[in-house]
Amino acid sequence: MSETESAPGGPESTELARESRSLMATPKSAVWQWLLGAPALVGIGIATLIANVMTDAFKANPAVRWTESAVGWVVLAYFLTESARRGYRLVQDRTGLAGPRPVELPEPGAPWGPEPEPETNPELTGNWAAAVLRELPIRTYETGVLLEVLGASAAARLPATTAEAETPSAPRLLASLTTAGAVEPMLPGRCRLVEAPPAGEDPAITEKPEWRAALAVLLRRHAEEATLWARALDLPAHAAVARRWFENEEPRLCLLLRNCARRAEPEAGQANNTLLNRVRAVVPDLAAIADALDIWFARSGRAEDSPGTGGAPHDPGPAAAMVTITSATRYGPLHALADIRATVPERRPARYSPWTVSRGLRARALHRQALGAMDTTDANLSKAVNLLEQAWWLLPREDVAGEVCALVNMAIAHLVQGRHTAARDRLELAESMAAGGRDPGGLAHVREIAGVLDWSVGDPRHALVRWQTALSEWRALADDLGTGRCLQHLGSAAAIEPTLAAFLLDSDGATPAEVVRQASGWLLRAHELDSTLNYAEAHQDDLLAQLNELIEPAPPLDSLPGFDQWPLPPPDQATGSG
């Protein structure tokens, strides 16, 4: 198709009709998805079939007639109850009552810095607490977390003698470790392990309950914290703080996963005897940490198989580390998910119970394949759209962010194909799903791509409103990549069409020279936020020539002026995709 679609009856109407048949004729409606896909409908179908068979065969039997009536009433009652429950949950979703709960988050601390291995101190031989810390996957701790770890370890320890019958308190253990030189304070509220007993003195510490309890508490605390902060990335009130937390904690979380992966590798001659196999219950906590890092990587513009930060160039990233961990501990669904993140899957993941797990894994695999097929060739774009449609149908309804992501990617593919009507359909559906606080980042992305669509079909005024709205939303989420893209959209639009500046600048400063000057600043700022946004660099000579022509007779400029002010916020009006 051409860049803009023809009016009905025009030369391209036949092609448009042909393309429309490949679209999803009826998008997933929440009401029908819940009711028609409910067990209630299955129950009605089965009960009706049984009732018909029975009554046809035994029409004159009173018992059969009574059974038919009873079954009918039971099924009807079940259907009404299930419909009411699902309808209530649907209303909750639509009114925001089931939205994310407010979170109470502490202020993130300073960056952690390197974690050197502790020195061996023979004087610590026999100090079981120092031996336990030596075998944990990290060396630096928040004091509160270390106290919990020591307390759990002490509670799980089997006393060696009757004199040790009384369990020492965590503060006493920490004080004794500090006095012995094993632990030293760092910044306020933090400490690190600096000395440990020789490993050969107590090689079986990892077979004892104190080590298992310490590891379980350590990973659970980090998993809970990472999950909480990952959720905060989508809350405008906490997004900036959450990003700062991940920037500080990412190296430690990646190190934790890498070290646990090393403990999952089998020892020589013992294929199934790994340290993590002895504590398989901690694997879901490790998966939660990997999930949080996956969300953070997506927000910071990195691939699913990113190696993370803080390690050597060839160190495995979180996805590769989880492949090792889940393979060694035989966690099937978690292994499938890690494998999808680490490599583009070529085959459909195995089936797991419950069915929703298999559907979610298949959707993730299809989405990853679609991104790999996304380029400018028609055949690959069609393949990508087909894969994205399959992924979207498989995603569980509760995964709003996943469905919105698939729809936005479909819209982008349709835009490249020139299928603007199809792109708008996808964006309208994505906006309806993301609205109401269910997916703030997805909603900002929808509006950004809707602006690209409006610009493509010759509606620059609506495009500006959408980009202004998206810019405000990306800034509220402290998302540098989204902010940079919208600045490039607005800056390039103002440079190409300076008459649009009345909507982007105060009326007093909307002279042609000021428009190009501010647009140049937005484009440079976009490159600072995301180095892949190179419009200013690619068009520097044209922008300079345009600006110098407008500022005559003032002396010409040798370089583009820097960022000076933000574009105006959008006017107070509806900014839907339609």
C-alpha positions, 0 to 999 in steps of 0.5 A, a space after each residue: 500500500 502507499 503511505 496514505 490509504 485511499 478513500 473508499 472506492 479508490 484504486 487501493 480499496 480492493 487491496 485494503 479489503 484484502 488486507 482487512 481479512 487478515 486482521 482479527 475481526 473481533 478483538 478480545 472483549 474482556 466480557 466475552 473472554 471471561 464468560 465464553 471462556 469460563 468453566 460455566 459455559 463448558 458445564 452448560 454444554 456438557 450438561 445439555 448434551 447429557 440431558 438431551 441424550 438421556 431424555 431422548 433415550 428414556 423420555 417416559 422415565 420420571 427419574 430421568 426427567 427429574 434428573 434433567 430438571 435438577 441438572 438444569 437448575 444446578 448448571 443455571 445456578 453455577 452459570 449465574 454465580 460464575 457470571 456474577 463473580 467474573 462480572 464483578 472482577 471485570 468492573 473492578 478492573 475497569 474502575 481501577 479498584 484492582 489497580 496496583 496498591 500504593 507502595 511504601 518504599 525507603 529511600 535508596 542508598 548509595 552505590 555499593 562498589 566492588 565486592 572483594 573476596 574475604 581474606 582467609 583468617 585461621 583464627 576464625 576456624 570453628 566460627 560457624 557464623 563466619 563459615 556460613 557467610 563465607 558460603 553465601 553468594 554476596 559479600 556486602 549486606 544491609 545491616 538489617 538483612 544481615 541480622 535477619 540472615 544471622 537470626 534465621 541461621 542461628 535458629 536453624 542450627 543444631 547445637 554441637 554441645 549442651 553448652 550451646 543449647 541457648 540460641 544466640 541472638 542476631 545482634 550478639 552474633 553480629 557483634 561477635 563477628 565484628 569483634 573477631 574482624 570477620 565483618 566490618 561496617 561500611 556506610 551507615 547501615 551497611 557492612 561487609 565480610 572481610 575475613 573468613 575461616 579457611 574453607 578446608 576447615 569446615 567443608 560440610 557447612 553447606 550440608 548443615 541447616 544453618 547455611 540453608 536457612 541463611 541462604 533462603 532468608 537472604 534470597 527471599 529478602 532480595 526477591 521481595 525487595 526487587 519485586 517491590 521496586 520493579 512494580 514501582 517502576 510503573 508508578 509515577 510517584 515512585 518511578 524516579 526513585 525506583 530507577 535509582 534503586 535499580 541503578 545502584 542494586 543491579 550489579 549486586 543482583 547480577 552478581 548474586 545470580 551469577 554466584 548462585 549459577 556457579 553453585 548450581 554447576 555439578 561437582 566432578 563425578 556428581 552430576 546431580 549433586 549441586 549445592 542448589 539441589 539441596 535447597 531447591 526451594 530458593 529457586 523461585 526467589 532467584 526467578 523473582 530476582 531475574 524477573 525484576 531485572 528483566 523488567 528493569 532491562 526493558 525499561 532501560 532499553 536493553 535486551 532480555 539476554 543482556 549481561 547486566 553490569 558489574 561483571 567481567 565481559 564474558 560473565 553470564 547475564 541474569 537470563 543465562 544464569 537462570 538457565 544454568 540454575 533451573 536446568 540443574 534444579 530441574 524446574 521445568 517452567 522456569 527453565 523454559 522461561 529462562 531459555 526464552 530470555 537467553 536465546 531466540 526459541 526455535 521450537 515451541 516450549 514444552 507443555 506444563 501444568 497448569 495450562 495457563 503456564 504453557 500458554 504464557 510461555 508459548 506467548 513469550 516465545 512467539 513474541 521473542 520470535 516476532 521481534 527477531 523477524 521484524 525488519 523492513 521486508 514485507 515477508 518478514 513483517 507479515 511473519 512478525 505480525 502473524 507471530 504477534 497475533 498468536 502471542 496476543 491470543 495466548 497471553 492471559 488476560 491478567 497480563 495487561 502489560 504483555 498484551 499492550 506490548 504485543 499490540 503496540 508492536 503489531 501497530 509498529 509493524 503495520 505502520 511500516 507496512 503502510 496499513 494505517 487503519 490496521 495500526 490504528 485499530 491496534 492502538 485503540 485497543 491497546 489504549 483501552 487496555 492500558 488506561 486507568 493506571 493498568 499500564 502507565 508505560 504502555 499507555 505512554 508508548 501507545 500515544 507516542 506511536 499514535 503520534 507517528 501514525 497521525 503524522 504519517 497520514 498528514 495530521 500534524 496537529 494531532 501528532 503534536 498533541 499525542 507526542 506532548 502527552 506521551 512526553 509528559 507521561 514518560 517524564 512522570 515515569 522518569 523514562 529517559 528513552 521514551 522522553 528522548 524519543 518524544 523530544 526527537 519527534 517534537 524537535 524534528 517536527 518543529 524543524 520541518 514545519 516551524 508554523 507548528 511552534 505555536 503549539 510547542 512554545 509560548 506565543 511571545 517566543 514563537 518566532 521562526 528563529 526561536 522555533 529552530 533554536 529550541 528544536 535544535 536543543 530538543 534534538 540534542 537533549 534527545 541524543 543525550 538521553 539516548 545515544 541511538 537518537 541521531 537526528 541532530 547529528 545527521 541533520 546538523 549542517 541543515 539545522 545550522 544553515 536554517 538557523 543562521 539564515 533566520 538570525 541574520 544579521 546576527 553573527 552566524 553560529 558554529 554549533 547548535 545551541 543546547 537544551 533550553 526549555 521543555 516543549 509546552 504540555 498538551 492542551 487540556 483535551 482528550 488524546 485518544 487514539 481514535 
